Amino acid sequence: MTAGPDATPRAASPVAFLFAAWFVALSASLAVLFIGEVLGQTPCNLCWFQRAFMFPLAVILGVAAWRADLSIWRYAAPLAVLGGAVALYHSLLYAGIVPAPIVPCTASGPSCTDDAMLILGLPIPLLSLLTFGAILVLLIQLRRISI
């Protein structure tokens, strides 16, 4: 079967990358709200810092997607980088690579090391790192194809 002249692949729309980044941020925000409010799992300090970077991403990326504002990467990328840095540090603490206790993950408080804090076999700090990384990759693609 031969392809005709109209069978050339089209480049992805920049707005598609924007909607994808918004969907990832919104899904992550709703997931941690479910874990905290419905399941009653209190987040540790590092989880709170990660939330402080993720929640605004869900809002500003949603507004930018609605308005098709392709310049949002300038404002969203720093949030994703900073949130990713906190998530990386949290993941390194979780893995034991950085020899420090996860504050306030104690026997009497919330603990990121509990089996209840695994989703699909992955710890929440690692999922957070992957989420911030995915958002950053989508924003980089948005910037690359919208210029």
Z-matrix of the N, CA and C atoms (Angstrom, degrees):
N
C 1 1.430
C 2 1.521 1 108.43
N 3 1.295 2 117.85 1 127.32
C 4 1.456 3 121.70 2 -178.52
C 5 1.514 4 109.62 3 -102.67
N 6 1.302 5 113.81 4 149.05
C 7 1.461 6 119.50 5 179.71
C 8 1.518 7 109.12 6 -89.54
N 9 1.281 8 115.38 7 138.82
C 10 1.462 9 121.20 8 178.32
C 11 1.509 10 111.02 9 -80.20
N 12 1.326 11 116.39 10 176.74
C 13 1.459 12 119.84 11 -177.89
C 14 1.535 13 112.93 12 -65.38
N 15 1.326 14 118.23 13 -21.96
C 16 1.466 15 120.85 14 179.93
C 17 1.519 16 112.75 15 -89.80
N 18 1.311 17 118.42 16 5.43
C 19 1.460 18 122.05 17 -175.69
C 20 1.524 19 113.10 18 -90.12
N 21 1.327 20 118.64 19 10.73
C 22 1.458 21 119.99 20 179.75
C 23 1.523 22 109.13 21 -70.98
N 24 1.326 23 117.20 22 138.67
C 25 1.464 24 119.56 23 -179.39
C 26 1.527 25 110.74 24 -68.86
N 27 1.305 26 114.99 25 140.80
C 28 1.465 27 120.30 26 177.80
C 29 1.522 28 109.40 27 -94.29
N 30 1.318 29 114.64 28 149.29
C 31 1.465 30 119.42 29 176.97
C 32 1.518 31 109.16 30 -70.38
N 33 1.319 32 114.81 31 149.42
C 34 1.454 33 119.75 32 178.97
C 35 1.526 34 110.04 33 -66.20
N 36 1.291 35 115.41 34 146.24
C 37 1.458 36 121.68 35 178.44
C 38 1.526 37 109.46 36 -71.30
N 39 1.332 38 117.61 37 138.58
C 40 1.469 39 119.58 38 176.83
C 41 1.527 40 111.78 39 -59.55
N 42 1.325 41 116.36 40 -34.13
C 43 1.462 42 119.92 41 -179.45
C 44 1.533 43 110.48 42 -65.69
N 45 1.326 44 117.45 43 -29.75
C 46 1.464 45 120.57 44 177.45
C 47 1.531 46 110.41 45 -63.50
N 48 1.323 47 117.87 46 -40.79
C 49 1.459 48 121.20 47 177.00
C 50 1.529 49 110.72 48 -65.98
N 51 1.328 50 116.05 49 -37.91
C 52 1.459 51 120.91 50 178.30
C 53 1.529 52 110.64 51 -64.53
N 54 1.332 53 117.36 52 -46.76
C 55 1.460 54 120.64 53 177.89
C 56 1.532 55 111.12 54 -63.08
N 57 1.314 56 117.03 55 -38.94
C 58 1.466 57 120.38 56 179.17
C 59 1.527 58 110.82 57 -63.74
N 60 1.335 59 117.05 58 -43.78
C 61 1.467 60 120.35 59 178.53
C 62 1.529 61 110.18 60 -63.01
N 63 1.333 62 116.85 61 -41.34
C 64 1.458 63 120.42 62 178.10
C 65 1.530 64 110.59 63 -63.41
N 66 1.322 65 116.89 64 -43.44
C 67 1.465 66 120.99 65 -179.55
C 68 1.528 67 111.02 66 -61.75
N 69 1.319 68 117.31 67 -41.46
C 70 1.471 69 120.97 68 178.88
C 71 1.533 70 110.06 69 -64.34
N 72 1.334 71 117.13 70 -45.72
C 73 1.465 72 120.75 71 -179.71
C 74 1.528 73 111.00 72 -65.62
N 75 1.322 74 117.14 73 -41.95
C 76 1.460 75 120.72 74 179.10
C 77 1.523 76 111.06 75 -65.01
N 78 1.324 77 116.99 76 -43.92
C 79 1.468 78 120.95 77 179.30
C 80 1.526 79 110.95 78 -61.52
N 81 1.320 80 117.07 79 -43.65
C 82 1.463 81 120.76 80 179.33
C 83 1.526 82 110.83 81 -64.67
N 84 1.319 83 116.92 82 -41.94
C 85 1.466 84 120.72 83 179.88
C 86 1.526 85 111.07 84 -63.91
N 87 1.322 86 116.48 85 -45.11
C 88 1.462 87 119.93 86 179.26
C 89 1.530 88 111.49 87 -66.54
N 90 1.324 89 116.69 88 -35.54
C 91 1.472 90 120.75 89 179.62
C 92 1.524 91 111.24 90 -64.76
N 93 1.342 92 117.43 91 -45.17
C 94 1.464 93 118.49 92 -178.75
C 95 1.525 94 110.85 93 -71.80
N 96 1.325 95 117.43 94 -30.58
C 97 1.464 96 119.01 95 174.15
C 98 1.524 97 110.38 96 -65.93
N 99 1.314 98 117.43 97 -39.36
C 100 1.464 99 121.38 98 176.99
C 101 1.527 100 110.57 99 -63.12
N 102 1.326 101 116.18 100 -45.94
C 103 1.464 102 120.52 101 -179.68
C 104 1.528 103 110.61 102 -61.84
N 105 1.330 104 116.38 103 -41.96
C 106 1.457 105 119.81 104 -177.12
C 107 1.518 106 114.17 105 -78.54
N 108 1.328 107 116.71 106 -45.91
C 109 1.461 108 120.33 107 -172.50
C 110 1.521 109 113.61 108 -88.77
N 111 1.316 110 118.31 109 -37.32
C 112 1.462 111 121.01 110 -177.64
C 113 1.525 112 111.30 111 -90.32
N 114 1.331 113 116.10 112 -48.17
C 115 1.465 114 119.60 113 -178.87
C 116 1.522 115 112.78 114 -82.21
N 117 1.323 116 116.92 115 -14.07
C 118 1.461 117 120.91 116 176.79
C 119 1.509 118 115.47 117 74.94
N 120 1.326 119 118.17 118 20.73
C 121 1.463 120 121.97 119 178.49
C 122 1.533 121 108.83 120 -85.58
N 123 1.315 122 116.51 121 112.03
C 124 1.457 123 121.17 122 -180.00
C 125 1.521 124 109.61 123 -74.54
N 126 1.335 125 118.44 124 129.06
C 127 1.465 126 119.75 125 179.95
C 128 1.531 127 112.16 126 -77.09
N 129 1.309 128 115.44 127 151.27
C 130 1.463 129 120.42 128 175.44
C 131 1.534 130 108.87 129 -79.96
N 132 1.328 131 116.06 130 176.73
C 133 1.471 132 120.19 131 -177.95
C 134 1.526 133 112.40 132 -59.90
N 135 1.327 134 116.85 133 -43.40
C 136 1.465 135 119.31 134 -178.96
C 137 1.526 136 111.41 135 -66.10
N 138 1.324 137 116.84 136 -34.74
C 139 1.467 138 119.80 137 175.48
C 140 1.521 139 110.58 138 -64.51
N 141 1.329 140 116.56 139 -38.16
C 142 1.468 141 119.36 140 177.53
C 143 1.527 142 110.88 141 -62.45
N 144 1.327 143 116.97 142 -42.40
C 145 1.464 144 119.75 143 178.69
C 146 1.535 145 110.80 144 -62.32
N 147 1.314 146 116.48 145 -40.22
C 148 1.462 147 119.49 146 178.46
C 149 1.526 148 110.96 147 -64.81
N 150 1.332 149 116.52 148 -39.15
C 151 1.460 150 120.50 149 176.05
C 152 1.524 151 110.84 150 -62.06
N 153 1.340 152 116.18 151 -37.46
C 154 1.465 153 120.38 152 -179.54
C 155 1.522 154 111.75 153 -61.86
N 156 1.313 155 117.88 154 -25.06
C 157 1.461 156 121.32 155 176.34
C 158 1.526 157 112.41 156 -93.34
N 159 1.335 158 118.14 157 -29.85
C 160 1.467 159 121.02 158 -176.74
C 161 1.527 160 112.45 159 -79.00
N 162 1.327 161 118.16 160 -43.17
C 163 1.462 162 120.55 161 -176.19
C 164 1.529 163 112.68 162 -58.93
N 165 1.342 164 119.08 163 -45.74
C 166 1.467 165 117.67 164 177.28
C 167 1.524 166 112.82 165 -64.29
N 168 1.337 167 117.11 166 -31.59
C 169 1.464 168 119.64 167 177.38
C 170 1.521 169 110.85 168 -61.00
N 171 1.331 170 117.03 169 -41.81
C 172 1.462 171 120.28 170 179.58
C 173 1.528 172 110.61 171 -61.55
N 174 1.313 173 116.99 172 -37.63
C 175 1.468 174 120.76 173 -178.07
C 176 1.526 175 111.02 174 -75.45
N 177 1.341 176 117.39 175 -53.38
C 178 1.469 177 118.52 176 -173.98
C 179 1.524 178 112.35 177 -69.94
N 180 1.329 179 116.88 178 -33.57
C 181 1.469 180 118.25 179 176.65
C 182 1.526 181 110.75 180 -70.29
N 183 1.323 182 117.21 181 -34.02
C 184 1.465 183 120.40 182 176.03
C 185 1.514 184 112.01 183 -64.47
N 186 1.324 185 116.81 184 -45.51
C 187 1.470 186 120.86 185 177.99
C 188 1.524 187 110.07 186 -64.00
N 189 1.324 188 116.66 187 -42.56
C 190 1.467 189 120.32 188 -179.90
C 191 1.528 190 110.95 189 -65.13
N 192 1.314 191 117.72 190 -38.30
C 193 1.469 192 120.47 191 178.30
C 194 1.527 193 110.16 192 -65.94
N 195 1.315 194 116.60 193 -41.53
C 196 1.460 195 121.18 194 179.33
C 197 1.526 196 110.95 195 -62.92
N 198 1.334 197 116.54 196 -39.17
C 199 1.463 198 121.22 197 -179.17
C 200 1.516 199 113.46 198 -91.64
N 201 1.335 200 117.69 199 -3.11
C 202 1.467 201 123.79 200 -175.81
C 203 1.528 202 110.66 201 56.34
N 204 1.326 203 116.00 202 42.30
C 205 1.458 204 123.22 203 -179.88
C 206 1.524 205 108.96 204 -86.78
N 207 1.328 206 116.07 205 97.96
C 208 1.464 207 121.09 206 -174.99
C 209 1.526 208 113.31 207 -77.95
N 210 1.335 209 117.15 208 -9.09
C 211 1.466 210 119.27 209 179.22
C 212 1.531 211 112.03 210 -86.04
N 213 1.310 212 117.91 211 4.57
C 214 1.467 213 121.82 212 -177.63
C 215 1.522 214 112.15 213 -63.29
N 216 1.314 215 117.93 214 -22.60
C 217 1.462 216 119.90 215 -178.86
C 218 1.528 217 111.35 216 -56.42
N 219 1.349 218 117.08 217 -29.73
C 220 1.470 219 120.75 218 179.99
C 221 1.529 220 111.85 219 -62.96
N 222 1.304 221 117.03 220 -31.35
C 223 1.462 222 121.96 221 -176.71
C 224 1.529 223 112.19 222 -99.12
N 225 1.309 224 116.38 223 -31.26
C 226 1.460 225 120.51 224 -176.54
C 227 1.529 226 112.25 225 -83.41
N 228 1.313 227 117.61 226 -34.72
C 229 1.465 228 120.39 227 -177.63
C 230 1.536 229 112.62 228 -60.14
N 231 1.341 230 119.46 229 -43.66
C 232 1.473 231 117.62 230 177.22
C 233 1.528 232 113.26 231 -61.22
N 234 1.335 233 116.88 232 -36.86
C 235 1.465 234 119.62 233 176.52
C 236 1.526 235 110.89 234 -63.33
N 237 1.330 236 116.48 235 -42.38
C 238 1.461 237 120.86 236 179.84
C 239 1.530 238 111.19 237 -66.62
N 240 1.316 239 117.22 238 -38.97
C 241 1.470 240 120.77 239 179.41
C 242 1.529 241 110.53 240 -66.77
N 243 1.332 242 117.04 241 -46.63
C 244 1.464 243 120.07 242 -179.16
C 245 1.532 244 111.43 243 -66.79
N 246 1.324 245 117.03 244 -42.22
C 247 1.457 246 119.94 245 176.35
C 248 1.518 247 111.38 246 -63.70
N 249 1.328 248 116.16 247 -38.72
C 250 1.454 249 120.84 248 177.33
C 251 1.525 250 112.08 249 -65.33
N 252 1.325 251 116.38 250 -35.16
C 253 1.470 252 119.83 251 178.17
C 254 1.530 253 110.77 252 -65.86
N 255 1.332 254 116.77 253 -42.36
C 256 1.462 255 120.32 254 176.83
C 257 1.532 256 109.77 255 -64.03
N 258 1.338 257 116.16 256 -42.70
C 259 1.469 258 120.45 257 179.90
C 260 1.534 259 111.18 258 -65.11
N 261 1.322 260 117.17 259 -37.01
C 262 1.465 261 120.37 260 177.34
C 263 1.526 262 110.41 261 -64.03
N 264 1.323 263 116.23 262 -47.14
C 265 1.469 264 120.38 263 178.06
C 266 1.533 265 110.15 264 -59.80
N 267 1.326 266 116.14 265 -44.16
C 268 1.471 267 121.28 266 179.38
C 269 1.530 268 110.30 267 -62.05
N 270 1.317 269 117.00 268 -41.68
C 271 1.472 270 120.87 269 178.98
C 272 1.517 271 111.63 270 -65.93
N 273 1.332 272 116.81 271 -39.07
C 274 1.466 273 120.45 272 177.69
C 275 1.523 274 111.05 273 -66.42
N 276 1.329 275 117.01 274 -37.12
C 277 1.469 276 120.30 275 174.34
C 278 1.521 277 110.37 276 -64.15
N 279 1.324 278 115.76 277 -44.98
C 280 1.461 279 121.04 278 -179.13
C 281 1.532 280 111.04 279 -60.40
N 282 1.330 281 116.31 280 -42.48
C 283 1.464 282 120.98 281 -178.56
C 284 1.521 283 112.86 282 -75.82
N 285 1.332 284 117.80 283 -10.47
C 286 1.454 285 121.08 284 -179.84
C 287 1.507 286 113.67 285 83.58
N 288 1.327 287 117.54 286 9.75
C 289 1.465 288 120.79 287 179.44
C 290 1.523 289 110.11 288 -74.16
N 291 1.324 290 116.69 289 -39.16
C 292 1.467 291 121.79 290 173.73
C 293 1.524 292 106.51 291 -95.25
N 294 1.336 293 117.69 292 117.38
C 295 1.464 294 119.90 293 -175.02
C 296 1.526 295 112.89 294 -81.87
N 297 1.326 296 115.71 295 76.45
C 298 1.463 297 120.85 296 176.38
C 299 1.520 298 107.84 297 -148.58
N 300 1.321 299 117.11 298 150.10
C 301 1.466 300 118.36 299 178.43
C 302 1.527 301 110.69 300 -71.64
N 303 1.321 302 115.72 301 147.25
C 304 1.463 303 120.43 302 174.63
C 305 1.517 304 106.78 303 -78.83
N 306 1.305 305 116.89 304 113.28
C 307 1.461 306 121.38 305 -175.99
C 308 1.513 307 109.23 306 -89.57
N 309 1.297 308 122.83 307 132.73
C 310 1.450 309 127.85 308 -2.58
C 311 1.515 310 111.64 309 -99.19
N 312 1.291 311 117.93 310 41.49
C 313 1.466 312 120.78 311 179.87
C 314 1.517 313 109.49 312 -66.72
N 315 1.307 314 115.45 313 91.98
C 316 1.455 315 121.87 314 -179.23
C 317 1.520 316 108.84 315 -125.15
N 318 1.292 317 115.32 316 177.37
C 319 1.466 318 119.53 317 -179.93
C 320 1.521 319 111.43 318 -64.87
N 321 1.330 320 117.73 319 -29.63
C 322 1.465 321 120.23 320 -177.94
C 323 1.530 322 112.92 321 -95.42
N 324 1.324 323 117.82 322 -11.50
C 325 1.458 324 120.76 323 -177.94
C 326 1.513 325 111.31 324 -116.17
N 327 1.328 326 116.75 325 -165.79
C 328 1.461 327 120.22 326 179.46
C 329 1.528 328 110.61 327 -68.55
N 330 1.302 329 115.62 328 148.15
C 331 1.460 330 119.84 329 179.90
C 332 1.516 331 110.07 330 -136.19
N 333 1.297 332 116.02 331 127.24
C 334 1.462 333 121.51 332 177.39
C 335 1.527 334 111.27 333 -79.34
N 336 1.323 335 116.38 334 -5.63
C 337 1.460 336 119.31 335 -178.70
C 338 1.518 337 112.82 336 -94.86
N 339 1.319 338 118.32 337 -1.47
C 340 1.468 339 121.32 338 178.16
C 341 1.521 340 110.73 339 -70.34
N 342 1.332 341 115.65 340 151.33
C 343 1.462 342 120.14 341 175.49
C 344 1.527 343 111.32 342 -64.58
N 345 1.339 344 117.09 343 -24.66
C 346 1.464 345 120.90 344 178.41
C 347 1.530 346 111.18 345 -68.18
N 348 1.302 347 117.23 346 -15.75
C 349 1.460 348 121.21 347 -179.21
C 350 1.526 349 112.84 348 -95.45
N 351 1.316 350 117.88 349 14.72
C 352 1.462 351 122.13 350 175.87
C 353 1.526 352 109.09 351 -100.05
N 354 1.308 353 116.01 352 134.22
C 355 1.459 354 122.29 353 175.42
C 356 1.514 355 107.18 354 -123.98
N 357 1.326 356 116.40 355 121.03
C 358 1.461 357 122.68 356 -174.97
C 359 1.526 358 111.10 357 55.65
N 360 1.324 359 115.77 358 32.55
C 361 1.452 360 121.40 359 178.75
C 362 1.514 361 114.59 360 80.07
N 363 1.332 362 117.53 361 3.13
C 364 1.462 363 121.29 362 -179.46
C 365 1.525 364 109.89 363 -111.81
N 366 1.329 365 116.97 364 140.27
C 367 1.465 366 119.25 365 178.23
C 368 1.534 367 110.69 366 -70.99
N 369 1.310 368 115.80 367 150.67
C 370 1.465 369 121.37 368 -178.11
C 371 1.535 370 112.45 369 -58.19
N 372 1.347 371 120.56 370 -40.71
C 373 1.467 372 118.51 371 177.83
C 374 1.541 373 112.96 372 -58.68
N 375 1.327 374 117.21 373 -38.47
C 376 1.463 375 120.19 374 178.54
C 377 1.528 376 110.65 375 -69.57
N 378 1.318 377 117.47 376 -39.80
C 379 1.467 378 120.19 377 176.23
C 380 1.519 379 110.94 378 -61.74
N 381 1.311 380 116.46 379 -38.91
C 382 1.462 381 120.57 380 177.64
C 383 1.530 382 110.87 381 -63.11
N 384 1.323 383 116.02 382 -44.21
C 385 1.464 384 120.59 383 177.88
C 386 1.529 385 110.97 384 -60.58
N 387 1.325 386 116.66 385 -44.46
C 388 1.471 387 120.38 386 178.42
C 389 1.518 388 111.58 387 -63.75
N 390 1.324 389 116.89 388 -37.39
C 391 1.464 390 120.99 389 -179.85
C 392 1.522 391 111.33 390 -67.48
N 393 1.320 392 117.01 391 -48.05
C 394 1.466 393 119.48 392 177.43
C 395 1.531 394 110.33 393 -61.70
N 396 1.328 395 116.82 394 -38.63
C 397 1.462 396 120.35 395 177.53
C 398 1.512 397 112.36 396 -63.62
N 399 1.331 398 117.00 397 -42.17
C 400 1.472 399 120.60 398 178.65
C 401 1.522 400 111.04 399 -63.85
N 402 1.327 401 116.79 400 -42.10
C 403 1.466 402 120.11 401 178.32
C 404 1.519 403 109.95 402 -62.97
N 405 1.311 404 117.10 403 -43.06
C 406 1.464 405 120.43 404 -179.87
C 407 1.527 406 111.36 405 -63.71
N 408 1.319 407 117.74 406 -42.27
C 409 1.471 408 121.14 407 177.97
C 410 1.531 409 109.92 408 -61.89
N 411 1.318 410 117.36 409 -43.52
C 412 1.470 411 120.54 410 178.68
C 413 1.523 412 111.25 411 -63.98
N 414 1.322 413 117.59 412 -39.22
C 415 1.468 414 120.37 413 178.12
C 416 1.526 415 111.42 414 -67.83
N 417 1.317 416 117.15 415 -37.14
C 418 1.472 417 120.32 416 177.02
C 419 1.523 418 109.77 417 -64.74
N 420 1.337 419 116.79 418 -42.24
C 421 1.469 420 120.22 419 176.63
C 422 1.523 421 110.43 420 -63.37
N 423 1.312 422 117.25 421 -41.38
C 424 1.470 423 121.76 422 177.49
C 425 1.522 424 110.08 423 -58.27
N 426 1.304 425 116.46 424 -46.89
C 427 1.468 426 120.16 425 179.20
C 428 1.532 427 111.07 426 -63.44
N 429 1.330 428 115.70 427 -43.40
C 430 1.463 429 120.21 428 -176.10
C 431 1.518 430 112.43 429 -62.28
N 432 1.328 431 117.31 430 -42.53
C 433 1.471 432 118.27 431 -174.82
C 434 1.525 433 113.44 432 -93.65
N 435 1.339 434 117.21 433 -8.11
C 436 1.459 435 118.12 434 179.70
C 437 1.528 436 112.72 435 -95.74
N 438 1.315 437 116.53 436 -5.81
C 439 1.478 438 119.32 437 -179.97
C 440 1.512 439 109.77 438 -89.63
